[in-house]
Amino acid sequence: MQIVNRIGVIGAGAWGTALAKHMAEKGLHVRLWAYERDVVDSINQTHENRV
């Protein structure tokens, strides 16, 4: 059986961001989904969730 090292996190609030960060630090490919465009832009520019 092949293990896929990709994960998607729906919701870029405090918990979603923390989960995505933890999984990325473990070497998984993480895709974080956020509803608000300003949150998406902020995370893409600074690699932090400041909103």
mmCIF entry with sequence, helices, sheets and N, C-alpha, C, O atoms, coordinates in Angstrom:
data_MODEL
# 
_entry.id   MODEL 
# 
_entity.id                         1 
_entity.type                       polymer 
_entity.pdbx_number_of_molecules   1 
# 
_entity_poly.entity_id                      1 
_entity_poly.type                           'polypeptide(L)' 
_entity_poly.nstd_linkage                   no 
_entity_poly.nstd_monomer                   no 
_entity_poly.pdbx_seq_one_letter_code       MQIVNRIGVIGAGAWGTALAKHMAEKGLHVRLWAYERDVVDSINQTHENRV 
_entity_poly.pdbx_seq_one_letter_code_can   MQIVNRIGVIGAGAWGTALAKHMAEKGLHVRLWAYERDVVDSINQTHENRV 
_entity_poly.pdbx_strand_id                 A 
# 
loop_
_entity_poly_seq.entity_id 
_entity_poly_seq.num 
_entity_poly_seq.mon_id 
_entity_poly_seq.hetero 
1 1  MET n 
1 2  GLN n 
1 3  ILE n 
1 4  VAL n 
1 5  ASN n 
1 6  ARG n 
1 7  ILE n 
1 8  GLY n 
1 9  VAL n 
1 10 ILE n 
1 11 GLY n 
1 12 ALA n 
1 13 GLY n 
1 14 ALA n 
1 15 TRP n 
1 16 GLY n 
1 17 THR n 
1 18 ALA n 
1 19 LEU n 
1 20 ALA n 
1 21 LYS n 
1 22 HIS n 
1 23 MET n 
1 24 ALA n 
1 25 GLU n 
1 26 LYS n 
1 27 GLY n 
1 28 LEU n 
1 29 HIS n 
1 30 VAL n 
1 31 ARG n 
1 32 LEU n 
1 33 TRP n 
1 34 ALA n 
1 35 TYR n 
1 36 GLU n 
1 37 ARG n 
1 38 ASP n 
1 39 VAL n 
1 40 VAL n 
1 41 ASP n 
1 42 SER n 
1 43 ILE n 
1 44 ASN n 
1 45 GLN n 
1 46 THR n 
1 47 HIS n 
1 48 GLU n 
1 49 ASN n 
1 50 ARG n 
1 51 VAL n 
# 
_struct_asym.id          A 
_struct_asym.entity_id   1 
# 
loop_
_struct_conf.conf_type_id 
_struct_conf.id 
_struct_conf.pdbx_PDB_helix_id 
_struct_conf.beg_label_comp_id 
_struct_conf.beg_label_asym_id 
_struct_conf.beg_label_seq_id 
_struct_conf.pdbx_beg_PDB_ins_code 
_struct_conf.end_label_comp_id 
_struct_conf.end_label_asym_id 
_struct_conf.end_label_seq_id 
_struct_conf.pdbx_end_PDB_ins_code 
_struct_conf.beg_auth_comp_id 
_struct_conf.beg_auth_asym_id 
_struct_conf.beg_auth_seq_id 
_struct_conf.end_auth_comp_id 
_struct_conf.end_auth_asym_id 
_struct_conf.end_auth_seq_id 
_struct_conf.pdbx_PDB_helix_class 
_struct_conf.details 
_struct_conf.pdbx_PDB_helix_length 
HELX_P HELX_P1 AA1 ALA A 14 ? GLU A 25 ? ALA A 14 GLU A 25 1 ? 12 
HELX_P HELX_P2 AA2 ARG A 37 ? THR A 46 ? ARG A 37 THR A 46 1 ? 10 
# 
_struct_conf_type.id          HELX_P 
_struct_conf_type.criteria    ? 
_struct_conf_type.reference   ? 
# 
_struct_sheet.id               AA1 
_struct_sheet.type             ? 
_struct_sheet.number_strands   2 
_struct_sheet.details          ? 
# 
_struct_sheet_order.sheet_id     AA1 
_struct_sheet_order.range_id_1   1 
_struct_sheet_order.range_id_2   2 
_struct_sheet_order.offset       ? 
_struct_sheet_order.sense        parallel 
# 
loop_
_struct_sheet_range.sheet_id 
_struct_sheet_range.id 
_struct_sheet_range.beg_label_comp_id 
_struct_sheet_range.beg_label_asym_id 
_struct_sheet_range.beg_label_seq_id 
_struct_sheet_range.pdbx_beg_PDB_ins_code 
_struct_sheet_range.end_label_comp_id 
_struct_sheet_range.end_label_asym_id 
_struct_sheet_range.end_label_seq_id 
_struct_sheet_range.pdbx_end_PDB_ins_code 
_struct_sheet_range.beg_auth_comp_id 
_struct_sheet_range.beg_auth_asym_id 
_struct_sheet_range.beg_auth_seq_id 
_struct_sheet_range.end_auth_comp_id 
_struct_sheet_range.end_auth_asym_id 
_struct_sheet_range.end_auth_seq_id 
AA1 1 ARG A 6  ? ILE A 10 ? ARG A 6  ILE A 10 
AA1 2 HIS A 29 ? TRP A 33 ? HIS A 29 TRP A 33 
# 
loop_
_atom_site.group_PDB 
_atom_site.id 
_atom_site.type_symbol 
_atom_site.label_atom_id 
_atom_site.label_alt_id 
_atom_site.label_comp_id 
_atom_site.label_asym_id 
_atom_site.label_entity_id 
_atom_site.label_seq_id 
_atom_site.pdbx_PDB_ins_code 
_atom_site.Cartn_x 
_atom_site.Cartn_y 
_atom_site.Cartn_z 
_atom_site.occupancy 
_atom_site.B_iso_or_equiv 
_atom_site.pdbx_formal_charge 
_atom_site.auth_seq_id 
_atom_site.auth_comp_id 
_atom_site.auth_asym_id 
_atom_site.auth_atom_id 
_atom_site.pdbx_PDB_model_num 
ATOM 1   N N  . MET A 1 1  ? 0.840   -1.185 0.000  1.00 0.00 ? 1  MET A N  1 
ATOM 2   C CA . MET A 1 1  ? 0.000   0.000  0.000  1.00 0.00 ? 1  MET A CA 1 
ATOM 3   C C  . MET A 1 1  ? 0.884   1.246  0.000  1.00 0.00 ? 1  MET A C  1 
ATOM 4   O O  . MET A 1 1  ? 1.862   1.332  0.743  1.00 0.00 ? 1  MET A O  1 
ATOM 5   N N  . GLN A 1 2  ? 0.524   2.199  -0.839 1.00 0.00 ? 2  GLN A N  1 
ATOM 6   C CA . GLN A 1 2  ? 1.279   3.440  -0.943 1.00 0.00 ? 2  GLN A CA 1 
ATOM 7   C C  . GLN A 1 2  ? 0.655   4.496  -0.039 1.00 0.00 ? 2  GLN A C  1 
ATOM 8   O O  . GLN A 1 2  ? -0.565  4.662  -0.022 1.00 0.00 ? 2  GLN A O  1 
ATOM 9   N N  . ILE A 1 3  ? 1.485   5.204  0.704  1.00 0.00 ? 3  ILE A N  1 
ATOM 10  C CA . ILE A 1 3  ? 1.020   6.279  1.573  1.00 0.00 ? 3  ILE A CA 1 
ATOM 11  C C  . ILE A 1 3  ? 1.175   7.596  0.823  1.00 0.00 ? 3  ILE A C  1 
ATOM 12  O O  . ILE A 1 3  ? 2.252   7.906  0.314  1.00 0.00 ? 3  ILE A O  1 
ATOM 13  N N  . VAL A 1 4  ? 0.108   8.357  0.761  1.00 0.00 ? 4  VAL A N  1 
ATOM 14  C CA . VAL A 1 4  ? 0.120   9.655  0.096  1.00 0.00 ? 4  VAL A CA 1 
ATOM 15  C C  . VAL A 1 4  ? 0.425   10.718 1.143  1.00 0.00 ? 4  VAL A C  1 
ATOM 16  O O  . VAL A 1 4  ? -0.247  10.795 2.171  1.00 0.00 ? 4  VAL A O  1 
ATOM 17  N N  . ASN A 1 5  ? 1.427   11.525 0.884  1.00 0.00 ? 5  ASN A N  1 
ATOM 18  C CA . ASN A 1 5  ? 1.840   12.551 1.836  1.00 0.00 ? 5  ASN A CA 1 
ATOM 19  C C  . ASN A 1 5  ? 1.266   13.914 1.480  1.00 0.00 ? 5  ASN A C  1 
ATOM 20  O O  . ASN A 1 5  ? 1.985   14.912 1.427  1.00 0.00 ? 5  ASN A O  1 
ATOM 21  N N  . ARG A 1 6  ? -0.036  13.941 1.238  1.00 0.00 ? 6  ARG A N  1 
ATOM 22  C CA . ARG A 1 6  ? -0.719  15.199 0.929  1.00 0.00 ? 6  ARG A CA 1 
ATOM 23  C C  . ARG A 1 6  ? -1.948  15.309 1.820  1.00 0.00 ? 6  ARG A C  1 
ATOM 24  O O  . ARG A 1 6  ? -2.629  14.320 2.090  1.00 0.00 ? 6  ARG A O  1 
ATOM 25  N N  . ILE A 1 7  ? -2.215  16.517 2.267  1.00 0.00 ? 7  ILE A N  1 
ATOM 26  C CA . ILE A 1 7  ? -3.376  16.740 3.123  1.00 0.00 ? 7  ILE A CA 1 
ATOM 27  C C  . ILE A 1 7  ? -3.996  18.084 2.769  1.00 0.00 ? 7  ILE A C  1 
ATOM 28  O O  . ILE A 1 7  ? -3.294  19.024 2.398  1.00 0.00 ? 7  ILE A O  1 
ATOM 29  N N  . GLY A 1 8  ? -5.302  18.165 2.886  1.00 0.00 ? 8  GLY A N  1 
ATOM 30  C CA . GLY A 1 8  ? -6.019  19.415 2.692  1.00 0.00 ? 8  GLY A CA 1 
ATOM 31  C C  . GLY A 1 8  ? -6.689  19.816 3.991  1.00 0.00 ? 8  GLY A C  1 
ATOM 32  O O  . GLY A 1 8  ? -7.277  18.982 4.680  1.00 0.00 ? 8  GLY A O  1 
ATOM 33  N N  . VAL A 1 9  ? -6.600  21.086 4.322  1.00 0.00 ? 9  VAL A N  1 
ATOM 34  C CA . VAL A 1 9  ? -7.233  21.618 5.527  1.00 0.00 ? 9  VAL A CA 1 
ATOM 35  C C  . VAL A 1 9  ? -8.229  22.674 5.079  1.00 0.00 ? 9  VAL A C  1 
ATOM 36  O O  . VAL A 1 9  ? -7.865  23.650 4.424  1.00 0.00 ? 9  VAL A O  1 
ATOM 37  N N  . ILE A 1 10 ? -9.487  22.468 5.438  1.00 0.00 ? 10 ILE A N  1 
ATOM 38  C CA . ILE A 1 10 ? -10.534 23.424 5.082  1.00 0.00 ? 10 ILE A CA 1 
ATOM 39  C C  . ILE A 1 10 ? -10.761 24.343 6.270  1.00 0.00 ? 10 ILE A C  1 
ATOM 40  O O  . ILE A 1 10 ? -11.199 23.912 7.337  1.00 0.00 ? 10 ILE A O  1 
ATOM 41  N N  . GLY A 1 11 ? -10.457 25.604 6.068  1.00 0.00 ? 11 GLY A N  1 
ATOM 42  C CA . GLY A 1 11 ? -10.620 26.595 7.121  1.00 0.00 ? 11 GLY A CA 1 
ATOM 43  C C  . GLY A 1 11 ? -9.269  27.081 7.612  1.00 0.00 ? 11 GLY A C  1 
ATOM 44  O O  . GLY A 1 11 ? -8.474  26.296 8.128  1.00 0.00 ? 11 GLY A O  1 
ATOM 45  N N  . ALA A 1 12 ? -9.004  28.365 7.455  1.00 0.00 ? 12 ALA A N  1 
ATOM 46  C CA . ALA A 1 12 ? -7.710  28.936 7.819  1.00 0.00 ? 12 ALA A CA 1 
ATOM 47  C C  . ALA A 1 12 ? -7.810  29.783 9.075  1.00 0.00 ? 12 ALA A C  1 
ATOM 48  O O  . ALA A 1 12 ? -7.123  30.795 9.214  1.00 0.00 ? 12 ALA A O  1 
ATOM 49  N N  . GLY A 1 13 ? -8.673  29.358 9.987  1.00 0.00 ? 13 GLY A N  1 
ATOM 50  C CA . GLY A 1 13 ? -8.733  30.020 11.284 1.00 0.00 ? 13 GLY A CA 1 
ATOM 51  C C  . GLY A 1 13 ? -7.558  29.577 12.134 1.00 0.00 ? 13 GLY A C  1 
ATOM 52  O O  . GLY A 1 13 ? -6.593  29.010 11.622 1.00 0.00 ? 13 GLY A O  1 
ATOM 53  N N  . ALA A 1 14 ? -7.638  29.832 13.423 1.00 0.00 ? 14 ALA A N  1 
ATOM 54  C CA . ALA A 1 14 ? -6.532  29.486 14.316 1.00 0.00 ? 14 ALA A CA 1 
ATOM 55  C C  . ALA A 1 14 ? -6.236  27.990 14.306 1.00 0.00 ? 14 ALA A C  1 
ATOM 56  O O  . ALA A 1 14 ? -5.079  27.587 14.187 1.00 0.00 ? 14 ALA A O  1 
ATOM 57  N N  . TRP A 1 15 ? -7.268  27.171 14.429 1.00 0.00 ? 15 TRP A N  1 
ATOM 58  C CA . TRP A 1 15 ? -7.061  25.716 14.472 1.00 0.00 ? 15 TRP A CA 1 
ATOM 59  C C  . TRP A 1 15 ? -6.624  25.153 13.128 1.00 0.00 ? 15 TRP A C  1 
ATOM 60  O O  . TRP A 1 15 ? -5.732  24.306 13.075 1.00 0.00 ? 15 TRP A O  1 
ATOM 61  N N  . GLY A 1 16 ? -7.241  25.612 12.041 1.00 0.00 ? 16 GLY A N  1 
ATOM 62  C CA . GLY A 1 16 ? -6.868  25.128 10.721 1.00 0.00 ? 16 GLY A CA 1 
ATOM 63  C C  . GLY A 1 16 ? -5.436  25.494 10.366 1.00 0.00 ? 16 GLY A C  1 
ATOM 64  O O  . GLY A 1 16 ? -4.702  24.686 9.797  1.00 0.00 ? 16 GLY A O  1 
ATOM 65  N N  . THR A 1 17 ? -5.048  26.709 10.702 1.00 0.00 ? 17 THR A N  1 
ATOM 66  C CA . THR A 1 17 ? -3.685  27.152 10.440 1.00 0.00 ? 17 THR A CA 1 
ATOM 67  C C  . THR A 1 17 ? -2.687  26.361 11.271 1.00 0.00 ? 17 THR A C  1 
ATOM 68  O O  . THR A 1 17 ? -1.638  25.954 10.771 1.00 0.00 ? 17 THR A O  1 
ATOM 69  N N  . ALA A 1 18 ? -3.014  26.144 12.544 1.00 0.00 ? 18 ALA A N  1 
ATOM 70  C CA . ALA A 1 18 ? -2.124  25.370 13.417 1.00 0.00 ? 18 ALA A CA 1 
ATOM 71  C C  . ALA A 1 18 ? -1.972  23.937 12.907 1.00 0.00 ? 18 ALA A C  1 
ATOM 72  O O  . ALA A 1 18 ? -0.866  23.396 12.895 1.00 0.00 ? 18 ALA A O  1 
ATOM 73  N N  . LEU A 1 19 ? -3.073  23.324 12.488 1.00 0.00 ? 19 LEU A N  1 
ATOM 74  C CA . LEU A 1 19 ? -3.026  21.956 11.967 1.00 0.00 ? 19 LEU A CA 1 
ATOM 75  C C  . LEU A 1 19 ? -2.195  21.895 10.687 1.00 0.00 ? 19 LEU A C  1 
ATOM 76  O O  . LEU A 1 19 ? -1.354  21.009 10.531 1.00 0.00 ? 19 LEU A O  1 
ATOM 77  N N  . ALA A 1 20 ? -2.428  22.832 9.780  1.00 0.00 ? 20 ALA A N  1 
ATOM 78  C CA . ALA A 1 20 ? -1.682  22.862 8.520  1.00 0.00 ? 20 ALA A CA 1 
ATOM 79  C C  . ALA A 1 20 ? -0.191  23.069 8.773  1.00 0.00 ? 20 ALA A C  1 
ATOM 80  O O  . ALA A 1 20 ? 0.641   22.419 8.140  1.00 0.00 ? 20 ALA A O  1 
ATOM 81  N N  . LYS A 1 21 ? 0.147   23.958 9.684  1.00 0.00 ? 21 LYS A N  1 
ATOM 82  C CA . LYS A 1 21 ? 1.550   24.219 10.018 1.00 0.00 ? 21 LYS A CA 1 
ATOM 83  C C  . LYS A 1 21 ? 2.203   22.977 10.603 1.00 0.00 ? 21 LYS A C  1 
ATOM 84  O O  . LYS A 1 21 ? 3.322   22.632 10.226 1.00 0.00 ? 21 LYS A O  1 
ATOM 85  N N  . HIS A 1 22 ? 1.525   22.310 11.511 1.00 0.00 ? 22 HIS A N  1 
ATOM 86  C CA . HIS A 1 22 ? 2.056   21.102 12.145 1.00 0.00 ? 22 HIS A CA 1 
ATOM 87  C C  . HIS A 1 22 ? 2.319   20.010 11.108 1.00 0.00 ? 22 HIS A C  1 
ATOM 88  O O  . HIS A 1 22 ? 3.382   19.387 11.108 1.00 0.00 ? 22 HIS A O  1 
ATOM 89  N N  . MET A 1 23 ? 1.354   19.785 10.235 1.00 0.00 ? 23 MET A N  1 
ATOM 90  C CA . MET A 1 23 ? 1.506   18.753 9.214  1.00 0.00 ? 23 MET A CA 1 
ATOM 91  C C  . MET A 1 23 ? 2.623   19.102 8.224  1.00 0.00 ? 23 MET A C  1 
ATOM 92  O O  . MET A 1 23 ? 3.371   18.220 7.801  1.00 0.00 ? 23 MET A O  1 
ATOM 93  N N  . ALA A 1 24 ? 2.738   20.374 7.856  1.00 0.00 ? 24 ALA A N  1 
ATOM 94  C CA . ALA A 1 24 ? 3.805   20.794 6.940  1.00 0.00 ? 24 ALA A CA 1 
ATOM 95  C C  . ALA A 1 24 ? 5.175   20.589 7.577  1.00 0.00 ? 24 ALA A C  1 
ATOM 96  O O  . ALA A 1 24 ? 6.125   20.195 6.901  1.00 0.00 ? 24 ALA A O  1 
ATOM 97  N N  . GLU A 1 25 ? 5.277   20.854 8.868  1.00 0.00 ? 25 GLU A N  1 
ATOM 98  C CA . GLU A 1 25 ? 6.545   20.642 9.567  1.00 0.00 ? 25 GLU A CA 1 
ATOM 99  C C  . GLU A 1 25 ? 6.916   19.166 9.641  1.00 0.00 ? 25 GLU A C  1 
ATOM 100 O O  . GLU A 1 25 ? 8.088   18.827 9.808  1.00 0.00 ? 25 GLU A O  1 
ATOM 101 N N  . LYS A 1 26 ? 5.925   18.287 9.518  1.00 0.00 ? 26 LYS A N  1 
ATOM 102 C CA . LYS A 1 26 ? 6.165   16.840 9.516  1.00 0.00 ? 26 LYS A CA 1 
ATOM 103 C C  . LYS A 1 26 ? 6.525   16.325 8.122  1.00 0.00 ? 26 LYS A C  1 
ATOM 104 O O  . LYS A 1 26 ? 6.771   15.133 7.941  1.00 0.00 ? 26 LYS A O  1 
ATOM 105 N N  . GLY A 1 27 ? 6.553   17.230 7.138  1.00 0.00 ? 27 GLY A N  1 
ATOM 106 C CA . GLY A 1 27 ? 6.972   16.859 5.795  1.00 0.00 ? 27 GLY A CA 1 
ATOM 107 C C  . GLY A 1 27 ? 5.845   16.551 4.827  1.00 0.00 ? 27 GLY A C  1 
ATOM 108 O O  . GLY A 1 27 ? 6.100   16.097 3.711  1.00 0.00 ? 27 GLY A O  1 
ATOM 109 N N  . LEU A 1 28 ? 4.607   16.788 5.230  1.00 0.00 ? 28 LEU A N  1 
ATOM 110 C CA . LEU A 1 28 ? 3.477   16.548 4.345  1.00 0.00 ? 28 LEU A CA 1 
ATOM 111 C C  . LEU A 1 28 ? 3.248   17.756 3.439  1.00 0.00 ? 28 LEU A C  1 
ATOM 112 O O  . LEU A 1 28 ? 3.537   18.892 3.813  1.00 0.00 ? 28 LEU A O  1 
ATOM 113 N N  . HIS A 1 29 ? 2.728   17.493 2.251  1.00 0.00 ? 29 HIS A N  1 
ATOM 114 C CA . HIS A 1 29 ? 2.323   18.564 1.338  1.00 0.00 ? 29 HIS A CA 1 
ATOM 115 C C  . HIS A 1 29 ? 0.929   18.996 1.778  1.00 0.00 ? 29 HIS A C  1 
ATOM 116 O O  . HIS A 1 29 ? -0.006  18.196 1.736  1.00 0.00 ? 29 HIS A O  1 
ATOM 117 N N  . VAL A 1 30 ? 0.778   20.244 2.198  1.00 0.00 ? 30 VAL A N  1 
ATOM 118 C CA . VAL A 1 30 ? -0.481  20.726 2.767  1.00 0.00 ? 30 VAL A CA 1 
ATOM 119 C C  . VAL A 1 30 ? -1.073  21.807 1.884  1.00 0.00 ? 30 VAL A C  1 
ATOM 120 O O  . VAL A 1 30 ? -0.370  22.707 1.426  1.00 0.00 ? 30 VAL A O  1 
ATOM 121 N N  . ARG A 1 31 ? -2.363  21.709 1.653  1.00 0.00 ? 31 ARG A N  1 
ATOM 122 C CA . ARG A 1 31 ? -3.111  22.751 0.965  1.00 0.00 ? 31 ARG A CA 1 
ATOM 123 C C  . ARG A 1 31 ? -4.123  23.300 1.969  1.00 0.00 ? 31 ARG A C  1 
ATOM 124 O O  . ARG A 1 31 ? -4.980  22.566 2.462  1.00 0.00 ? 31 ARG A O  1 
ATOM 125 N N  . LEU A 1 32 ? -4.018  24.598 2.268  1.00 0.00 ? 32 LEU A N  1 
ATOM 126 C CA . LEU A 1 32 ? -4.886  25.260 3.240  1.00 0.00 ? 32 LEU A CA 1 
ATOM 127 C C  . LEU A 1 32 ? -5.917  26.090 2.487  1.00 0.00 ? 32 LEU A C  1 
ATOM 128 O O  . LEU A 1 32 ? -5.562  26.926 1.657  1.00 0.00 ? 32 LEU A O  1 
ATOM 129 N N  . TRP A 1 33 ? -7.184  25.860 2.776  1.00 0.00 ? 33 TRP A N  1 
ATOM 130 C CA . TRP A 1 33 ? -8.264  26.566 2.101  1.00 0.00 ? 33 TRP A CA 1 
ATOM 131 C C  . TRP A 1 33 ? -8.841  27.620 3.033  1.00 0.00 ? 33 TRP A C  1 
ATOM 132 O O  . TRP A 1 33 ? -9.123  27.337 4.197  1.00 0.00 ? 33 TRP A O  1 
ATOM 133 N N  . ALA A 1 34 ? -9.017  28.832 2.522  1.00 0.00 ? 34 ALA A N  1 
ATOM 134 C CA . ALA A 1 34 ? -9.624  29.922 3.284  1.00 0.00 ? 34 ALA A CA 1 
ATOM 135 C C  . ALA A 1 34 ? -10.714 30.569 2.441  1.00 0.00 ? 34 ALA A C  1 
ATOM 136 O O  . ALA A 1 34 ? -10.581 30.679 1.222  1.00 0.00 ? 34 ALA A O  1 
ATOM 137 N N  . TYR A 1 35 ? -11.776 30.990 3.082  1.00 0.00 ? 35 TYR A N  1 
ATOM 138 C CA . TYR A 1 35 ? -12.907 31.602 2.392  1.00 0.00 ? 35 TYR A CA 1 
ATOM 139 C C  . TYR A 1 35 ? -12.632 33.068 2.059  1.00 0.00 ? 35 TYR A C  1 
ATOM 140 O O  . TYR A 1 35 ? -12.943 33.527 0.960  1.00 0.00 ? 35 TYR A O  1 
ATOM 141 N N  . GLU A 1 36 ? -12.052 33.796 3.005  1.00 0.00 ? 36 GLU A N  1 
ATOM 142 C CA . GLU A 1 36 ? -11.855 35.230 2.824  1.00 0.00 ? 36 GLU A CA 1 
ATOM 143 C C  . GLU A 1 36 ? -10.615 35.506 1.978  1.00 0.00 ? 36 GLU A C  1 
ATOM 144 O O  . GLU A 1 36 ? -9.531  34.996 2.259  1.00 0.00 ? 36 GLU A O  1 
ATOM 145 N N  . ARG A 1 37 ? -10.791 36.315 0.949  1.00 0.00 ? 37 ARG A N  1 
ATOM 146 C CA . ARG A 1 37 ? -9.693  36.621 0.029  1.00 0.00 ? 37 ARG A CA 1 
ATOM 147 C C  . ARG A 1 37 ? -8.544  37.339 0.737  1.00 0.00 ? 37 ARG A C  1 
ATOM 148 O O  . ARG A 1 37 ? -7.382  37.097 0.412  1.00 0.00 ? 37 ARG A O  1 
ATOM 149 N N  . ASP A 1 38 ? -8.845  38.217 1.698  1.00 0.00 ? 38 ASP A N  1 
ATOM 150 C CA . ASP A 1 38 ? -7.774  38.937 2.391  1.00 0.00 ? 38 ASP A CA 1 
ATOM 151 C C  . ASP A 1 38 ? -6.905  37.990 3.219  1.00 0.00 ? 38 ASP A C  1 
ATOM 152 O O  . ASP A 1 38 ? -5.704  38.215 3.360  1.00 0.00 ? 38 ASP A O  1 
ATOM 153 N N  . VAL A 1 39 ? -7.506  36.937 3.763  1.00 0.00 ? 39 VAL A N  1 
ATOM 154 C CA . VAL A 1 39 ? -6.738  35.928 4.502  1.00 0.00 ? 39 VAL A CA 1 
ATOM 155 C C  . VAL A 1 39 ? -5.823  35.174 3.544  1.00 0.00 ? 39 VAL A C  1 
ATOM 156 O O  . VAL A 1 39 ? -4.650  34.951 3.842  1.00 0.00 ? 39 VAL A O  1 
ATOM 157 N N  . VAL A 1 40 ? -6.363  34.786 2.402  1.00 0.00 ? 40 VAL A N  1 
ATOM 158 C CA . VAL A 1 40 ? -5.572  34.070 1.391  1.00 0.00 ? 40 VAL A CA 1 
ATOM 159 C C  . VAL A 1 40 ? -4.384  34.927 0.951  1.00 0.00 ? 40 VAL A C  1 
ATOM 160 O O  . VAL A 1 40 ? -3.251  34.447 0.916  1.00 0.00 ? 40 VAL A O  1 
ATOM 161 N N  . ASP A 1 41 ? -4.638  36.181 0.619  1.00 0.00 ? 41 ASP A N  1 
ATOM 162 C CA . ASP A 1 41 ? -3.570  37.070 0.159  1.00 0.00 ? 41 ASP A CA 1 
ATOM 163 C C  . ASP A 1 41 ? -2.507  37.269 1.234  1.00 0.00 ? 41 ASP A C  1 
ATOM 164 O O  . ASP A 1 41 ? -1.311  37.254 0.942  1.00 0.00 ? 41 ASP A O  1 
ATOM 165 N N  . SER A 1 42 ? -2.946  37.456 2.475  1.00 0.00 ? 42 SER A N  1 
ATOM 166 C CA . SER A 1 42 ? -2.009  37.655 3.580  1.00 0.00 ? 42 SER A CA 1 
ATOM 167 C C  . SER A 1 42 ? -1.117  36.438 3.793  1.00 0.00 ? 42 SER A C  1 
ATOM 168 O O  . SER A 1 42 ? 0.096   36.573 3.951  1.00 0.00 ? 42 SER A O  1 
ATOM 169 N N  . ILE A 1 43 ? -1.715  35.254 3.797  1.00 0.00 ? 43 ILE A N  1 
ATOM 170 C CA . ILE A 1 43 ? -0.939  34.025 3.993  1.00 0.00 ? 43 ILE A CA 1 
ATOM 171 C C  . ILE A 1 43 ? 0.019   33.804 2.831  1.00 0.00 ? 43 ILE A C  1 
ATOM 172 O O  . ILE A 1 43 ? 1.163   33.403 3.045  1.00 0.00 ? 43 ILE A O  1 
ATOM 173 N N  . ASN A 1 44 ? -0.425  34.056 1.613  1.00 0.00 ? 44 ASN A N  1 
ATOM 174 C CA . ASN A 1 44 ? 0.443   33.873 0.448  1.00 0.00 ? 44 ASN A CA 1 
ATOM 175 C C  . ASN A 1 44 ? 1.625   34.841 0.448  1.00 0.00 ? 44 ASN A C  1 
ATOM 176 O O  . ASN A 1 44 ? 2.714   34.488 -0.005 1.00 0.00 ? 44 ASN A O  1 
ATOM 177 N N  . GLN A 1 45 ? 1.420   36.055 0.951  1.00 0.00 ? 45 GLN A N  1 
ATOM 178 C CA . GLN A 1 45 ? 2.485   37.056 0.939  1.00 0.00 ? 45 GLN A CA 1 
ATOM 179 C C  . GLN A 1 45 ? 3.461   36.887 2.094  1.00 0.00 ? 45 GLN A C  1 
ATOM 180 O O  . GLN A 1 45 ? 4.671   37.011 1.904  1.00 0.00 ? 45 GLN A O  1 
ATOM 181 N N  . THR A 1 46 ? 2.948   36.604 3.291  1.00 0.00 ? 46 THR A N  1 
ATOM 182 C CA . THR A 1 46 ? 3.806   36.608 4.483  1.00 0.00 ? 46 THR A CA 1 
ATOM 183 C C  . THR A 1 46 ? 4.079   35.218 5.044  1.00 0.00 ? 46 THR A C  1 
ATOM 184 O O  . THR A 1 46 ? 4.936   35.054 5.912  1.00 0.00 ? 46 THR A O  1 
ATOM 185 N N  . HIS A 1 47 ? 3.352   34.217 4.548  1.00 0.00 ? 47 HIS A N  1 
ATOM 186 C CA . HIS A 1 47 ? 3.432   32.845 5.077  1.00 0.00 ? 47 HIS A CA 1 
ATOM 187 C C  . HIS A 1 47 ? 3.072   32.800 6.559  1.00 0.00 ? 47 HIS A C  1 
ATOM 188 O O  . HIS A 1 47 ? 3.550   31.943 7.302  1.00 0.00 ? 47 HIS A O  1 
ATOM 189 N N  . GLU A 1 48 ? 2.224   33.733 6.975  1.00 0.00 ? 48 GLU A N  1 
ATOM 190 C CA . GLU A 1 48 ? 1.683   33.789 8.330  1.00 0.00 ? 48 GLU A CA 1 
ATOM 191 C C  . GLU A 1 48 ? 0.210   34.129 8.243  1.00 0.00 ? 48 GLU A C  1 
ATOM 192 O O  . GLU A 1 48 ? -0.230  34.788 7.300  1.00 0.00 ? 48 GLU A O  1 
ATOM 193 N N  . ASN A 1 49 ? -0.550  33.679 9.227  1.00 0.00 ? 49 ASN A N  1 
ATOM 194 C CA . ASN A 1 49 ? -1.960  34.048 9.298  1.00 0.00 ? 49 ASN A CA 1 
ATOM 195 C C  . ASN A 1 49 ? -2.094  35.146 10.342 1.00 0.00 ? 49 ASN A C  1 
ATOM 196 O O  . ASN A 1 49 ? -2.235  34.872 11.533 1.00 0.00 ? 49 ASN A O  1 
ATOM 197 N N  . ARG A 1 50 ? -2.050  36.380 9.886  1.00 0.00 ? 50 ARG A N  1 
ATOM 198 C CA . ARG A 1 50 ? -2.117  37.536 10.788 1.00 0.00 ? 50 ARG A CA 1 
ATOM 199 C C  . ARG A 1 50 ? -3.535  38.061 10.964 1.00 0.00 ? 50 ARG A C  1 
ATOM 200 O O  . ARG A 1 50 ? -3.777  38.926 11.805 1.00 0.00 ? 50 ARG A O  1 
ATOM 201 N N  . VAL A 1 51 ? -4.458  37.552 10.188 1.00 0.00 ? 51 VAL A N  1 
ATOM 202 C CA . VAL A 1 51 ? -5.831  38.057 10.230 1.00 0.00 ? 51 VAL A CA 1 
ATOM 203 C C  . VAL A 1 51 ? -6.599  37.400 11.356 1.00 0.00 ? 51 VAL A C  1 
ATOM 204 O O  . VAL A 1 51 ? -7.778  37.696 11.554 1.00 0.00 ? 51 VAL A O  1 
# 
